[in-house]
Amino acid sequence: MPGGYSAATMSKPINLNRVRKQRARDDARRQADRNAVLHGLPGAEKARAKAEAEREARAHEAGRRAGDEEPAD
């Protein structure tokens, strides 16, 4: 090749937009993981907590005496 460069010494061209977007996606994923640890519960935990709250509400309602009415405002 003229100029003293050969195919073995030249690097492969890269798409800078693709690299920039991938880096942004990776940063967003890392931030989302940090937020999930700080603020969130896994979906299974949320479902379990909701089911437990519903079960407790049913048990509470089952303990009411007959004839008891909701208090008026």
C-alpha positions in Angstrom: 0.0 0.0 0.0 1.3 3.5 -0.7 2.3 5.6 2.3 3.7 2.7 4.3 0.3 1.5 5.7 -0.8 -2.1 5.3 -4.1 -3.7 6.0 -2.7 -5.4 9.1 -1.8 -2.1 10.8 -5.0 -0.2 10.1 -7.8 -0.4 12.6 -11.4 -1.3 11.8 -13.7 1.7 11.4 -16.4 2.0 14.1 -19.7 3.8 14.1 -19.4 6.5 16.7 -23.2 7.0 16.9 -23.7 3.3 17.7 -21.0 3.6 20.4 -22.5 6.7 21.9 -26.0 5.2 22.0 -24.8 2.0 23.5 -22.9 3.9 26.2 -26.1 5.9 27.0 -28.1 2.7 27.2 -25.6 1.2 29.6 -25.6 4.3 31.8 -29.4 4.3 31.9 -29.5 0.6 32.8 -27.0 1.1 35.6 -29.0 4.1 36.9 -32.2 2.0 36.7 -30.6 -0.8 38.7 -29.4 1.6 41.4 -32.9 3.1 41.6 -34.5 -0.3 41.8 -32.2 -1.2 44.8 -33.0 2.1 46.5 -36.7 2.5 45.9 -38.3 -0.6 44.6 -39.3 -4.1 45.5 -39.2 -7.0 43.0 -42.6 -7.8 41.4 -43.0 -11.0 43.3 -42.5 -9.1 46.6 -45.2 -6.5 45.6 -47.6 -9.3 44.6 -47.0 -11.1 47.9 -47.5 -8.0 49.9 -50.7 -7.1 48.1 -52.1 -10.6 48.6 -51.2 -10.5 52.3 -52.9 -7.1 52.7 -56.1 -8.5 51.0 -56.0 -11.6 53.2 -55.7 -9.4 56.4 -58.6 -7.2 55.2 -60.8 -10.2 54.7 -59.9 -11.6 58.1 -60.7 -8.2 59.7 -64.1 -8.0 57.9 -64.9 -11.6 59.0 -64.4 -10.6 62.6 -67.2 -8.0 62.5 -70.3 -8.6 64.6 -73.7 -8.8 62.9 -75.5 -5.6 62.9 -72.5 -3.3 63.1 -72.7 -0.6 60.6 -70.1 1.7 59.2 -69.9 5.0 61.1 -71.6 7.9 59.4 -69.6 10.9 58.5 
